[in-house]
Amino acid sequence: MPDTARVVVAGAGAVGSVVGGLLAAHGHPVLLVGRDPHMAATRRAGLRVTGLFGDRQSAPRTTTDLACADEPSDVVFVSVKSHATAEVAAALARWRHPPMLVVSLQNGLGNVEALGAALGTARVLGARVIFGALVPAPAKAHVTVNARPVAFGPLHADGALLERAQRVAAMFVAAGIPAEALPSIEPLLWEKALYNCGLNPLGALHGLTYGEVAASPELRPLLDEAIDEGFAVARASGIVLPWHDAAGFRAYFHATLLPPTAAHRSSMRQDLEAGRRTEIEAIGGAIVRAGARAGVATPVNARLVAAIHDAERSTRG
């Protein structure tokens, strides 16, 4: 990765705008691919990023068409919703100037695999992103919460990809985003799926913050049961997690992961309110499907997935 890397952000929503805006403010040439009016306003006035990572103004280029981003680049950060991953992967595979490195900044399970299938696993990294952000107005992005550094790595151990992950992490740190590189990102992607599988749908369905979900006498048991199911599925699927059992992970979840994000509201709730498709299939749905393959029952996660789909149909209708 050169000192000044040519960056494309495919999916410049809240997280993509924070990443692109801060990298651009640090001097990297950045092209954001997103939607109007956010892209149009950024083109006119530049992009301001505020919140926990500082206050920065930058002037990235913008487009609303991923095909128009087909130009020589050093790294493409993919931050679209997980249900759009296959479409974005196919579009990147058609580029006349294939990206040298592609990094998934997305929620859920299966995104790194989908990008690798289309582009080759030798140039795809995953990332565990556990900071929250929003777009309060066009041309603005605000970082609201941050639980842990952004972690980069290959899905499975690969020395050459680890070196590239280390360079990407260094880019983020220099731009003001806490980051690290790991030999394998797969355990952390599962960790985030366990973090999200109960919080996201319960917060979305009841309009509560993450802290309010955990504090609810009615919802806390469902939250913990969803996590326990997901942990059992991960173990049965051969995922090596650093906790001895589900109770150990839950203790870490409630003591370490949840407090910094207690005031955060689920992006799934924002999707429901806007009548958009949610990412439930890449989170709870992925756990249910993996559970079926491994012979592990997941009734709570299945109920939450079904409830979110019912809510999607209601709001879209």
N, C-alpha and C positions, 0 to 999 in steps of 0.2 A: 504494500500500500504506500503510495507516494506521500510526501509530507503534505502536499495540497492535492486532495483526492477529488475527482469528479464524481459527484453524488447525484443519484436520482432517488426520489422518494415516491414510490408508487402507492398512493393512498394517503394524501395529505389531509387527514382529519386532525383530531387533537394530538395524538401521540406523534404522528408523522410530521405535523407542523412544528412541534417542539424540537424533534430531532433535526429536521431540516433547517429550522430557524437558527438554532444554536450552532450547528455546523457551519452555516453560512456566515454567521456573525464571527466565527473564528477564522474565516478566510477561505473555506472550501467553496468551490463553484457548485451550487445546488440548483437542481431543477425539481420543483414540486409538481406532482400530478394529482389533482384533486377536483373539487366541484366548485362551481360558482354558487353564490357570490363571493365565497372565501378567496378563490384564486384571482378573480377579477380585482378585488379590493387589494390583495397582496401585490398584484402587478402594478397598481397605481401608487400605493402608499408604502410598500414594504411590509414586512412581517414583524410584529412585536411579540416577544415571548416574555412572560412574567411568571412570578411564583417562586417555588422552592429552589429552582436552579438559577435564579437571578433575573435581571431585567435587561434584555438585549433587543436591539433593533437590527434588522438585516434586510437585504434586498435580493432574495432568491428569484430565479426565473420561475415562471409558472405555465402550466398548460392543463387543459381538461381532458386531453386525449393521450392515452399511453403510447399510441403509435407515434405521436409527435416527439416522444422522448427517445426515439431510436437514434442514438448518437453515441460516440465512444464514451464509456464511463468506467470508473474503477469499482464502484459498488452501487448496487440497487438495494435500497431498503424497502421491503414489502410490508405495508401496514394497512392493507385493506382488510375488511371483514373476512373471516375464515371461509364463508360460503362463496367468496369471489376468488379464492386462491387458484383454483384450477383454470379459471378464465385468464387471470393475470399471468400464470405460468405459461400458458399456451401463447399469449401475446409476446412475452419475453423470448420464447423459443423461436418466434418468427422474426425477431429483429435482425437486420442486416449487420448490426454491430453488437454481437452477443455480449452481455454484461460479464465482466471478469469475475465478479463475486456478487452473490445474491444473499441477503440476510433477511430472514423472517422475523419481524417484530410483533407477531400476532398472538392473539389469544387462542387457546385450545390445542388440541392434538391433531396431528396429521398434516399440518401445513408444510413442515420441512420435507416430509416424504413426497408431497405433491409437487413441490418445487424441484426436488431432486429428480423425480421421475421425468419431468419435462426438460430439465436443463443439465442434468448430470450431477451426481452427488458430490463430485470433486470441487464444485464451486458454490455450494450452498451451506450456509450456516444458519443455526437457529439462535433465538435469544429469548431469555425469560425477562419480560418487561413487567415490573410491578410498581410503576408509578402511575398516578392518575392525572388526567389533564382534561381540559374542555376548551372549546372555542366560544368565548363569551360574545364575540362579535366578529364579523369578517375582518381578516388581516390581523387577528389577535389570537394567541394561544396562551393558556394559563395552566401552570403545573400546580395541582391541588394537594396531592399526597405522594409520598414515596416510602415504600416499606423496605426495599433492599436495592442494592446496585443492579443495574442492567447486566445480565450475565450472557456472554456469547460463547458459542462452541459448536463443534460438529455434533451431529446426532449421536454418532458412535466415535470412539477414540480414533484420531487420525492426526499424526504429527504435523503434516503440512497444513491442514486446515486449522489446527490449534494455533500455529504461528500467525495465520491470517486473522484468527479471532483475537489474538493478543494485539495486533495492530489496530483492529477496529475498536477494541476496548480503549486503547490509548487515545484514539481520535475522540471518543466520547469524553474521556476524562479531561482532555485538554480543552474541550468545548464547554465543560462545566457540568457534565452528566455523570454521576457516579457509575462506574462500570468495572467489570472484571471478565477474565476469560477462563474457561474450564475445559478439561479434556473431553467431556461429553455433556451435552446440554439436556439429554433425554430425561434424567431424573428430575431436573428442575422444571421441565415442561409438565411433567406429571405432578410435581409439587404445586405448580400454579393451577393445574386443573383441579386438584384437591381443594385448593384455596377458593376457587371460583364455583365449584359444582353446587354448593349449597347457598353461598352468599349471593351470587348473582341472581338466580331465579327467585329466591325468597325475597330479596330486596326489591326485585322488579315487580313481583306479584303484589307485594304489600306496600310499596312506595316508601320503604324504610332505608335508612343508612345501614352500612355494614354493622356499626356498633349497636344500632337498635335491633337488628336481627339477632345478634348474639345475646342481647340482654332480654329478649322476649321469652317468657316462660313457655309460651306455646310453640315458638319457632326454633328455639335453641335445640330441643331434641331432634327435630328434623335436620337441622344443620349438621349436628354431630353424626347422625345416622348416615347422611349422604357422604360425609367424609370417610366414615368407617367403611362403607361399601367401596368407595373409590380406592382406598388404601388396600383393601383385600384384592381388588381387581389388579392393581399395580403389582402386588406381590405375586399373584398367580400368573401374571404376564411376564414375569422375569425381570421387572424393573427393580434395580438396586437402590433402595432409599435408605437414608442414614438413621432412620428411627427403628427401634426394635419392634414396635407394634403401632397400631392405629392410635392407641391412647397416648403414646409418646408424640406422635405427630400432632394430635389435637392440642396437647399441652403447649407445643411450640407455636401452633397456629394462634391460640388464644392469647399467649403471653408475648409473642414476638411479631407475628405477621399482622394480626388484626389491629392492635392499638394505633399504629401510624395511619391506618386507613379507616378508622372507625367513623369518621364524618363523611366518608365517600358514599356517593349514591351510584348504584349499579348502572353501567352503560347499557345494560339490557333494558332497564327501565326507560332510559332515554330513547332506545330503539322502539319500544312498545308505544310510547307517547307520540312518536313521530310516524307511527304506522309502518316502520321498517322491519325487515326480517332480522331476527336476533341470531346470535352465535351459539344458541343452546345445543345444536347438533355437534359442534366441535368440542363442547365441554361435557355436559351431562350425557348427551347422546353418544359421545365417543366412549365414555365410561360404560354405558349400558351395552354397547356393541362389543367392547372388549370383554366385558363380563360374560356375555353370551358365548364368546369364543373360548373363554377360560373355564366355563362352568361355574361362575360365581353369580349368585342372585343379586340384583340391584333394584329392588322394588321402590325405594325412596327416590333414587335418581330417575327411574322410569316415570314415577308420578310427577316429579318436577318438570321433566321434559314435556310430558303430555299437557301439563297445566300451562306452560309457556306457549306451546303451540295453540292451545285454545285461546289464550290471550292475544296471540298474533292474529288469529282469524277474526277475533272480535274487533281489535283496533283497526285492522285493515278493512274490515267490512264497514 
